[in-house]
């Protein structure tokens, strides 16, 4: 790859990783990812904004070297290695370069990379002159680490947003938003930003007065219609009204219950998404939760406790803290069950209201199915309350 001009004096120097299929050995990447970095050249100085994943250092450094320009400043918007991992090699190439970041970022760079260099901490609102171009730094903590910031190129009105507004999506047309972009951006949001939704909301307000012509994130395509992704983030941080059913089944008892609830909710015009967490991509499940208000946990009993696939999914739900307000529990058992107390323990981080559980011994009977119908009606009523109806 070669550097690509995206505006006067501004170049994309990122790397596409077509074949990467997991991130942090956790997040599924069905469409690969990219490690975006940018060079901004002014009349008196040049800045590199972020770097690349260490495994791609040779390719990345080749792109930078072909630019045949000195790098005066390395702007580190976030210390995580997919953004900072090639800084040691960059400092070998440009020993006089100054590394700029928030105080938290500089501290983390020293710890994660074990490097010394010409570091300078920047403060919120500080500017850096490159001659005829000016970079303004806006500290945006907890999107998604405490060290994060974004950088605004005032003359071209480009906002370099680091992980903010990103997507794990490799595309050769970096200036074009591809089909399915918002779906992948929502998957990215669910895994990375959802635990910090309140801080995301705060930082959305912080950039709301900027005149933005282009959003340039650290993963995925650049967005030339900024409101496309900004409005999507506003929706996701506001919660939703969907019902997600997380389930698995062993001998069909729980599946019968899920089928009944799904059918009844559909009859009531409730948006519902059942997901067999033992067979589905975990990322798909978490993505659906990004705009859900009700989570239904449906599990058979294994040694008095929830099925391990369900328990594993709930561990992630507890960590990522989706915007659900109500949780319902359904399940089946043979001789006994502790599912109710176990599920509540697994979801201790969530501030939710629990609906009356529907737990069935053996195969569901007609009276059990009637209880499920009643649960569906309650969920419908809850949805109306949440929507102010």
Secondary structure, DSSP 4 states (H G I P E B T S, - for coil): ---EEEETTEEE--EEETT--EETTTEE-TT-EEE--EEEE-SS-EEEE----GGGHHHHHHHHHHT-----EEE-S--SHHHHTTHHHHHHH-TTPEEEE-HHHHHHHHHHH----EEEE--TT-EEE-SS-EEEEEE-TTSSSTT-EEEEETTTTEEEEETTT------S-TTS--TTHHHHHHHHIIIIIGGGHHHHHHHHHHHTTS--SEEEESSS--BSSHHHHHHHHHHHHT---EEEEEE--SSSHHHHHHHHHHHHHHHTT--EEEEETTTS-HHHHHHHHTTEEEEEEEEEEETTEE-HHHHHHHHHHHHH--S--EEEEEEEESS---HHHHHHHHTTT---EEPPPEEEESS--HHHHHHHHHHHHHHHHHHHHHTT-
